[in-house]
Amino acid sequence: MCSQVDLMASFAALTGQQLPAGAAQDSQNTLDVWLGKSKQGRKYLLEESYTLALRDKRWKYIALRRRPRLTG
């Protein structure tokens, strides 16, 4: 499992570059996954869209999104 968040660290590894201190703190080098050399990427992935979700291998927990009550 990998994410677009990992692209920065992976591209840095691909080009032999060092990321500046503090840059792309959440990015992990998953270059072997992107290149198809490995199936092992992140152990888990936190996603945020309209709500939070946590992926772990083949499971995904999606937090309940509470909508504000309409009054009137």
Wavefront OBJ file of the C-alpha trace (Angstrom):
o trace
v 0.000 0.000 0.000
v 1.273 3.453 -0.858
v -0.128 6.919 -1.412
v 0.516 10.060 -3.410
v 1.985 11.418 -0.169
v 4.894 9.031 -0.774
v 5.731 10.386 -4.216
v 8.103 13.099 -2.962
v 10.339 10.743 -0.959
v 10.135 8.121 -3.718
v 11.122 10.584 -6.461
v 13.981 11.836 -4.294
v 15.240 8.250 -3.959
v 14.806 7.665 -7.700
v 16.907 10.709 -8.558
v 19.448 10.216 -5.755
v 18.453 13.449 -4.030
v 18.245 14.228 -0.328
v 15.083 15.991 0.846
v 15.663 19.152 2.891
v 15.153 18.816 6.646
v 11.468 19.132 7.476
v 10.306 18.618 3.877
v 7.653 15.982 3.157
v 7.589 14.738 6.740
v 4.792 12.236 6.052
v 6.342 10.912 2.842
v 7.986 7.487 2.835
v 10.253 6.025 0.179
v 8.040 3.405 -1.477
v 9.909 3.420 -4.782
v 10.075 -0.392 -4.994
v 6.277 -0.544 -4.731
v 5.810 2.062 -7.490
v 8.258 0.169 -9.713
v 6.552 -3.180 -9.060
v 9.594 -4.678 -7.319
v 7.803 -5.095 -3.989
v 4.286 -5.501 -2.670
v 5.253 -4.237 0.795
v 4.630 -0.519 1.234
v 3.118 1.238 4.206
v 1.745 -0.837 7.055
v -1.180 1.541 7.440
v -2.500 4.703 5.809
v -4.571 7.511 7.292
v -6.870 9.085 4.712
v -8.832 12.313 4.938
v -11.538 13.393 2.557
v -14.983 14.172 3.877
v -14.225 12.076 6.922
v -11.247 10.165 8.316
v -10.397 6.629 7.290
v -7.661 4.257 8.400
v -6.425 1.523 6.042
v -4.564 -1.525 7.298
v -3.806 -4.211 4.702
v -7.210 -5.251 3.356
v -9.304 -3.475 5.985
v -10.549 0.095 5.989
v -12.228 1.847 8.919
v -14.296 4.858 7.900
v -15.228 7.201 10.725
v -18.848 8.230 10.963
v -19.385 11.701 9.586
v -21.833 13.631 11.665
v -23.866 16.163 9.782
v -25.163 19.261 11.505
v -28.855 19.219 12.261
v -31.007 21.480 10.175
v -33.222 23.695 12.251
v -35.965 25.963 11.178
l 1 2 3 4 5 6 7 8 9 10 11 12 13 14 15 16 17 18 19 20 21 22 23 24 25 26 27 28 29 30 31 32 33 34 35 36 37 38 39 40 41 42 43 44 45 46 47 48 49 50 51 52 53 54 55 56 57 58 59 60 61 62 63 64 65 66 67 68 69 70 71 72
